[in-house]
Every structure is written in C-alpha cells, then in structure tokens.
Amino acid sequence: MATENTRPAVRAAGREAGTGRRGAVVAALMLAMALAALDSTVVSTAVPQIVGDLGGFSVFSWLFSGYLLAVTVTLPVYGKLSDTFGRKPVLVAGAAVFLLGSLLCAGAWNMGALIAFRIVQGVGGGALQGTVQTVAADLYPLEERPKIQAKLSTVWAVSAVAGPGLGGVLAGYADWRWIFLVNLPIGVAALWLIVRHLHEPKRAPRTPPRVDWEGALAVFACGGVLLTALVQGGVAWAWWSAPSCALFATGFALAGLVVWIERRAAEPIIPGWVWRRRTIAAVNLALGALGLLMVAPTVFLPTYAQSVLGLAPVAAGFVLSVWTLSWPVSAALSQHVYRRIGFRDTALLGIGAAALVLFAFPFLPYPGSAWQPALLMLLLGGALGLFQLPLLVGVQSTVGWEERGTTTASVLFCRQSGQTIGASVFGAVANGVLAARLGGSGDLDSVTRALDDGTAAEATRHAVADAVHAVYFGAACAAALAFLVLLTVAPRRFPVLKD
C-alpha cells in the first residue's frame, strides 16, 4: 500500500539538496556521526591513564554508563523536538552541547567531574545519533537511502577499528585530555557545514507548537532511574538489595507517571501511535532484540579470545572487529534483496541467519583456533547488515516528515535500551555459570584478571568458555525472538509512502 502525504515543499527541498549542497550536508552528517561513534571506543583504551591521573577506579565504569544513559534517555526528546522545530536547530544545539562537554572533560580535575561532564557529552550525543539518521532519510528518496545508510555504517565500522588505536596513541604519546580535545576540530567542521549548507523547507504557518516539557522531564527521569538500576544491579550492589529494589520501584512509578502525562499532552514526547502502528511497533521490538544480542560479541567475545584462546588484546580486538567489515557491505547490498522480496522478508532472512551463527558459537571446539570465532563474526556482521538497514529504511519510509524524527528516535531508543538490558542480563548469566562451574566462587572480572596474571587453572578457562557459550545461546534466543516478532507482528509489506 502506498499513500501520498508528503508536502510539495519537502519534495522541492529534496531536489534542491540534490543539486550540490547535499554532498556537503552528507559530509557534515558523517563528521557528526564520527563524533558519537568514536567517543566510547577512544576513551576505553585510555582508562588506565585517566585513573592514574584522577583516581576513582571504583567508579570509572560510569565514564561509559553515564554517557550511555544520557544518550538513551534523550533520544525520544530530541526526536519529537526535531519534528516540531526542524532538524537543523536540534542538530546544531546537540553538536554544540557535545563539544561543550568535550571541552569540560578535557579540563576535569577529578573523576566525579569527568563523569558529570561525560553526561553532558551524552546529552549532546543523543541529538547527534537520532537527528543524523533522520536528516539522512530526509535528504534521500527511498531508492537512494541505502547509499547514505551504508556511508554512516562505514563511519561506525571505521570508528570501531580505529578508535582504540587512536585512544592508545593519544594517551600514550600525548595526554589523555587530547582524547576529548580532538573532538573540537571535527565538531566545528561539522557545525560549519550544517549551518552553511543544511537548508530546510519553509513550512506552512501553524499555531505555535507546544512542547511537552513535563513529559520530557518524566521520560528523562524514568529512563535514567531504570537504566541506572540495570547498569549498576549486580555490580555496585546485589540485585535484590535495598538500592536495587528502591530504584526499580521508583522507575516503575515514574513509568506510570510518563503514561499519565503523555496520554493528556497535546503533543506528547512519546505519542501513542509509535506503538499502535504495527510496522513501527514491530521494528522497535526487533531492534530492541538486536541491541540485546549485540552484547554477546561486543562485551564477551574479547574476554573469550584472551582468556580461552590465549590471544593478546590486539589480536582479540581483531577477532571482534571483522564483523565491521561485513556489516557495511551487507547493508549496502541489502537494497537488491528488499526490492525483490520486501523489507520484512529481507530482515527475516538476516536475523534468521544471525540466530544460526550465534547458536553455532557454543559448538566451537575447546580451546579452538582464532579463525573459528573470527569466521562466525564475519558471517554475523553480514547477517545483521541484512537485518538492520532494511528495517531502518523501511520504517522511516512509512511516515511523513512530521513524524520521521519521532519514529527514528523510538527505534534507536529501543536498540540502546536493549543493549543496556542485555549487558545486565547476560552479565548475570555469565557470572551465574562461572559460579556453578567453580563451586560458587568468582565472577567474570576476578576470573579474567587471574587468567591475565597466569594464576588460573585450566578448569577456570573451561568455566569462562562455558559462561560465554551460555551468553551466545541467550543471544541466539534474542535473535529468534526478533524473528518471531517480525513474522507475527510486522505486515508482510510495509505501508511505504511515496517520496
């Protein structure tokens, strides 16, 4: 089914963008995406230098958790704001906040200050991640969207490979503060290109928009509390401890408040149609499952490669990074598949293959060779490229300009939330398996440190292998869940609107 609700002004803007300015805008989008993509990977390798300078080893994980929380909970807010006021002001404001956070991080005087400034960065990063994807869909008609999405996927792939090396070089040969200062020239270039070349269409006069600030605050508070409970549960405190129970109870109470506010708001931050429309609801759930399953390779594969296979950190990183080679290629080629069989069936093909690859991981021989998990990661990247991009392009093509920012943000929010939930759930699974195999002693962190020191027995290596295998089996179940959601909830043909 195809309908027409795109206004002539928007179509005219698309033609104008294609005449010359679109290339500059795409360059700006890639630079802005690079800021968000490089951030965590660059910081990760400089943690020893940061802790050595500022202290705060017991809370350094919040350098990543705080940033992730801020990005995740601000995505829905920025999505709605971009639909209300336009993409350009949101993108400019987000980039400016991100650069301010970077400058403040470079001047941090202790770990507490650095964590607070990382949260400021995350507030800007939420605008970058969601709005960049939305502008990319605005610039290109349906048949050309795979091109820009493949470019953005390549940015993520290059960042995943180059980020740790860049962070190591800056921390080792300059100073860890340069990890944040290097964002400034990249961000300024992106801002200049956006301000100069991104021109949005004049929209028909309308009544002054009403921003649901109460809903935005409630969403921010609810997401922050629940994600904090998930991130810190089983780490800073036990799952059934008083802090954990208090956070979850507060989070669920705030969730009820969000529903109450949003049902009464004239222009809610999270409108009900995001979940009432089958296509959007199915894509949200499927990409939430994608975030869940991605935890297995990104978090646990490096541990497996070093602890079980005995690889050095650089070699272990290569085993993980091979999926960044196949993912963008598969994403770019997916258009030839979904044009023949449709968005849903292409995504089903991709996630079905991913489920088989993940399920094969527990059957790898012990201890095995490095090429075996590397081959599986290569295949997994190809499968997920065939899964994610058709869903993102497809769901963006079912809504008009006025709803695209909210739709894109909801999809990214679900994927980010899935990663947070996956880190907590699979962390508990891995530690539970380790405790069972080792007679109730040890967790993944202490065991891997013992393996690094060469003081762990062979039985411990077996226990780590079993723990990671259990995580991969759980990831395969998440892939199967995404398959079932698409099969039963998503329409066979997405209701694409004409460009």
CORCORKA-V47249 format. One record per residue. N is the residue number from 1. RES is the residue in one letter. BURIAL is b if it has 16 or more other C-alpha atoms within 10 Angstrom, else e. D_CENTER is the distance of its C-alpha to the mean C-alpha in Angstrom with 2 decimals. Layout:
N;RES;BURIAL;D_CENTER, N;RES;BURIAL;D_CENTER
This chain:
1;M;e;30.83, 2;A;e;30.40, 3;T;e;31.23, 4;E;e;31.66, 5;N;e;30.39, 6;T;e;29.09, 7;R;e;31.45, 8;P;e;33.58, 9;A;e;32.35, 10;V;b;28.77, 11;R;b;30.12, 12;A;e;32.34, 13;A;b;29.53, 14;G;b;27.69, 15;R;e;30.94, 16;E;b;31.45, 17;A;b;28.03, 18;G;e;28.85, 19;T;e;32.08, 20;G;e;30.90, 21;R;e;28.44, 22;R;b;25.53, 23;G;e;25.28, 24;A;b;25.12, 25;V;b;22.44, 26;V;b;20.31, 27;A;b;20.95, 28;A;b;19.87, 29;L;b;16.56, 30;M;b;15.97, 31;L;b;17.07, 32;A;b;14.91, 33;M;b;11.75, 34;A;b;13.23, 35;L;b;13.56, 36;A;b;9.92, 37;A;b;9.16, 38;L;b;12.36, 39;D;b;12.20, 40;S;b;11.10, 41;T;b;12.72, 42;V;b;15.83, 43;V;b;16.32, 44;S;b;16.13, 45;T;b;19.35, 46;A;b;21.23, 47;V;b;21.10, 48;P;e;24.70, 49;Q;b;26.07, 50;I;b;24.40, 51;V;b;25.72, 52;G;e;29.04, 53;D;e;29.45, 54;L;b;28.20, 55;G;e;28.51, 56;G;e;26.47, 57;F;e;25.44, 58;S;e;25.20, 59;V;e;22.40, 60;F;b;20.53, 61;S;e;17.48, 62;W;b;16.92, 63;L;b;16.17, 64;F;b;12.65, 65;S;b;12.72, 66;G;b;14.16, 67;Y;b;11.69, 68;L;b;8.70, 69;L;b;11.16, 70;A;b;12.21, 71;V;b;9.04, 72;T;b;8.43, 73;V;b;12.17, 74;T;b;12.92, 75;L;b;10.86, 76;P;b;13.72, 77;V;b;16.31, 78;Y;b;15.43, 79;G;b;15.23, 80;K;b;18.71, 81;L;b;20.05, 82;S;b;19.25, 83;D;b;21.16, 84;T;b;23.92, 85;F;e;24.55, 86;G;b;22.99, 87;R;b;20.01, 88;K;b;21.89, 89;P;e;22.68, 90;V;b;19.18, 91;L;b;17.79, 92;V;b;20.75, 93;A;e;20.49, 94;G;b;16.81, 95;A;b;17.63, 96;A;b;20.77, 97;V;b;19.22, 98;F;b;16.73, 99;L;b;19.82, 100;L;b;21.88, 101;G;b;19.53, 102;S;b;19.66, 103;L;b;23.44, 104;L;b;23.78, 105;C;b;21.80, 106;A;b;24.24, 107;G;e;27.09, 108;A;b;26.03, 109;W;e;29.11, 110;N;e;27.77, 111;M;b;24.68, 112;G;b;24.68, 113;A;e;24.71, 114;L;b;21.93, 115;I;b;19.63, 116;A;b;20.70, 117;F;b;20.08, 118;R;b;16.55, 119;I;b;15.95, 120;V;b;17.60, 121;Q;b;15.25, 122;G;b;12.26, 123;V;b;14.33, 124;G;b;14.57, 125;G;b;11.02, 126;G;b;10.16, 127;A;b;12.91, 128;L;b;11.91, 129;Q;b;8.50, 130;G;b;10.16, 131;T;b;13.62, 132;V;b;13.26, 133;Q;b;12.15, 134;T;b;15.00, 135;V;b;17.53, 136;A;b;16.92, 137;A;b;17.93, 138;D;b;20.81, 139;L;b;22.20, 140;Y;b;22.60, 141;P;b;24.48, 142;L;b;23.17, 143;E;e;24.87, 144;E;e;23.38, 145;R;b;19.72, 146;P;b;18.80, 147;K;b;20.12, 148;I;b;17.80, 149;Q;b;14.70, 150;A;b;16.02, 151;K;b;16.47, 152;L;b;12.97, 153;S;b;11.85, 154;T;b;14.63, 155;V;b;13.42, 156;W;b;10.26, 157;A;b;12.84, 158;V;b;15.40, 159;S;b;13.34, 160;A;b;12.49, 161;V;b;16.24, 162;A;e;17.81, 163;G;b;15.88, 164;P;b;17.55, 165;G;b;20.84, 166;L;b;20.78, 167;G;b;20.06, 168;G;b;22.88, 169;V;b;25.26, 170;L;b;24.81, 171;A;b;25.17, 172;G;e;28.03, 173;Y;e;30.05, 174;A;e;29.36, 175;D;b;27.83, 176;W;b;24.43, 177;R;b;24.63, 178;W;b;24.35, 179;I;b;20.70, 180;F;b;20.18, 181;L;b;23.17, 182;V;e;22.01, 183;N;b;19.39, 184;L;b;22.42, 185;P;e;23.98, 186;I;b;20.79, 187;G;b;19.93, 188;V;b;23.57, 189;A;e;23.79, 190;A;b;20.83, 191;L;b;22.45, 192;W;e;25.82, 193;L;b;24.77, 194;I;b;23.07, 195;V;e;26.12, 196;R;e;28.57, 197;H;b;27.30, 198;L;b;25.00, 199;H;b;27.61, 200;E;b;26.81, 201;P;e;29.57, 202;K;e;32.08, 203;R;e;31.53, 204;A;e;34.43, 205;P;e;35.66, 206;R;e;34.52, 207;T;e;35.08, 208;P;e;33.23, 209;P;e;29.73, 210;R;e;29.30, 211;V;b;26.08, 212;D;b;25.23, 213;W;e;24.89, 214;E;e;25.88, 215;G;b;23.10, 216;A;b;20.54, 217;L;b;21.93, 218;A;b;22.02, 219;V;b;18.40, 220;F;b;17.43, 221;A;b;19.90, 222;C;b;19.08, 223;G;b;15.33, 224;G;b;16.17, 225;V;b;18.91, 226;L;b;17.33, 227;L;b;14.16, 228;T;b;16.69, 229;A;b;18.81, 230;L;b;16.22, 231;V;b;15.16, 232;Q;b;18.85, 233;G;b;20.55, 234;G;b;22.31, 235;V;e;21.66, 236;A;e;23.47, 237;W;e;25.52, 238;A;e;26.40, 239;W;b;24.75, 240;W;e;28.06, 241;S;e;29.05, 242;A;e;30.03, 243;P;b;27.00, 244;S;b;24.59, 245;C;e;26.76, 246;A;e;27.22, 247;L;b;23.53, 248;F;b;22.89, 249;A;e;26.08, 250;T;b;25.19, 251;G;b;21.73, 252;F;e;23.37, 253;A;e;26.11, 254;L;b;23.76, 255;A;b;22.04, 256;G;e;25.58, 257;L;e;26.16, 258;V;b;23.15, 259;V;b;24.60, 260;W;e;28.04, 261;I;b;27.11, 262;E;b;25.04, 263;R;e;27.86, 264;R;e;30.29, 265;A;b;28.42, 266;A;e;29.69, 267;E;b;26.31, 268;P;b;23.72, 269;I;b;20.22, 270;I;b;19.07, 271;P;b;21.87, 272;G;e;23.18, 273;W;e;23.03, 274;V;b;19.25, 275;W;e;20.28, 276;R;e;23.81, 277;R;e;23.05, 278;R;b;22.69, 279;T;b;20.50, 280;I;b;17.79, 281;A;b;18.06, 282;A;b;17.90, 283;V;b;14.80, 284;N;b;13.02, 285;L;b;14.33, 286;A;b;13.73, 287;L;b;10.00, 288;G;b;9.98, 289;A;b;11.98, 290;L;b;9.73, 291;G;b;7.09, 292;L;b;10.46, 293;L;b;12.01, 294;M;b;9.55, 295;V;b;10.70, 296;A;b;14.15, 297;P;b;14.01, 298;T;e;11.66, 299;V;b;13.48, 300;F;b;16.82, 301;L;b;17.84, 302;P;b;18.74, 303;T;b;20.85, 304;Y;b;22.48, 305;A;b;23.26, 306;Q;b;24.90, 307;S;b;26.56, 308;V;b;27.71, 309;L;b;28.08, 310;G;b;29.26, 311;L;b;27.26, 312;A;e;26.88, 313;P;e;23.47, 314;V;e;23.41, 315;A;e;24.31, 316;A;b;21.81, 317;G;b;19.04, 318;F;e;20.53, 319;V;b;20.42, 320;L;b;16.64, 321;S;b;16.24, 322;V;b;18.36, 323;W;b;15.65, 324;T;b;14.32, 325;L;b;17.82, 326;S;b;18.05, 327;W;b;14.69, 328;P;b;15.44, 329;V;b;19.07, 330;S;b;18.56, 331;A;b;16.35, 332;A;b;19.15, 333;L;b;21.81, 334;S;b;20.41, 335;Q;b;22.23, 336;H;e;25.49, 337;V;b;24.68, 338;Y;b;23.46, 339;R;e;26.38, 340;R;e;28.66, 341;I;e;27.30, 342;G;b;24.84, 343;F;b;21.13, 344;R;b;21.32, 345;D;b;23.45, 346;T;b;21.43, 347;A;b;18.28, 348;L;b;20.68, 349;L;b;21.95, 350;G;b;18.61, 351;I;b;17.44, 352;G;b;21.06, 353;A;b;21.19, 354;A;b;17.99, 355;A;b;19.69, 356;L;b;22.81, 357;V;b;21.22, 358;L;b;19.55, 359;F;b;22.87, 360;A;b;24.79, 361;F;b;23.24, 362;P;b;25.41, 363;F;e;28.43, 364;L;e;28.14, 365;P;e;31.40, 366;Y;e;31.72, 367;P;e;31.28, 368;G;e;30.71, 369;S;e;29.90, 370;A;b;26.81, 371;W;e;27.00, 372;Q;e;26.46, 373;P;b;22.88, 374;A;b;22.16, 375;L;e;23.55, 376;L;b;21.49, 377;M;b;18.26, 378;L;b;19.62, 379;L;b;20.32, 380;L;b;16.98, 381;G;b;15.20, 382;G;b;17.83, 383;A;b;17.45, 384;L;b;13.71, 385;G;b;14.31, 386;L;b;17.08, 387;F;b;15.05, 388;Q;b;11.88, 389;L;b;13.60, 390;P;b;16.69, 391;L;b;15.00, 392;L;b;13.13, 393;V;b;16.40, 394;G;b;18.50, 395;V;b;17.22, 396;Q;b;17.30, 397;S;b;20.82, 398;T;b;22.08, 399;V;b;22.06, 400;G;b;23.96, 401;W;b;23.06, 402;E;e;23.62, 403;E;b;20.93, 404;R;b;18.28, 405;G;b;16.36, 406;T;b;16.37, 407;T;b;15.46, 408;T;b;12.45, 409;A;b;11.21, 410;S;b;12.03, 411;V;b;10.09, 412;L;b;6.72, 413;F;b;8.10, 414;C;b;9.04, 415;R;b;6.00, 416;Q;b;4.71, 417;S;b;8.45, 418;G;b;8.91, 419;Q;b;7.30, 420;T;b;9.57, 421;I;b;12.36, 422;G;b;12.18, 423;A;b;12.61, 424;S;b;15.55, 425;V;b;17.10, 426;F;b;17.04, 427;G;b;18.15, 428;A;b;21.02, 429;V;b;21.81, 430;A;b;22.06, 431;N;b;24.21, 432;G;b;26.30, 433;V;b;27.11, 434;L;b;27.99, 435;A;b;30.25, 436;A;e;31.95, 437;R;b;32.58, 438;L;b;33.80, 439;G;e;35.99, 440;G;e;33.87, 441;S;e;33.24, 442;G;b;30.21, 443;D;b;26.44, 444;L;b;23.87, 445;D;e;23.86, 446;S;e;27.67, 447;V;b;28.21, 448;T;b;26.09, 449;R;e;27.91, 450;A;e;31.17, 451;L;b;30.25, 452;D;e;29.47, 453;D;e;32.84, 454;G;e;34.62, 455;T;e;36.03, 456;A;e;34.41, 457;A;e;36.44, 458;E;e;35.72, 459;A;e;35.17, 460;T;b;32.20, 461;R;b;30.62, 462;H;b;31.28, 463;A;b;29.68, 464;V;b;26.41, 465;A;b;26.49, 466;D;b;27.11, 467;A;b;24.28, 468;V;b;21.69, 469;H;b;23.39, 470;A;b;23.04, 471;V;b;19.28, 472;Y;b;19.09, 473;F;b;21.45, 474;G;b;19.25, 475;A;b;16.31, 476;A;b;18.95, 477;C;b;19.86, 478;A;b;16.35, 479;A;b;16.60, 480;A;b;20.10, 481;L;b;19.06, 482;A;b;16.76, 483;F;b;19.83, 484;L;b;22.13, 485;V;b;20.17, 486;L;b;20.22, 487;L;b;23.81, 488;T;e;25.13, 489;V;b;23.25, 490;A;b;22.18, 491;P;e;25.21, 492;R;e;26.39, 493;R;e;26.41, 494;F;b;23.88, 495;P;b;25.97, 496;V;b;25.15, 497;L;b;26.73, 498;K;b;28.83, 499;D;b;27.65
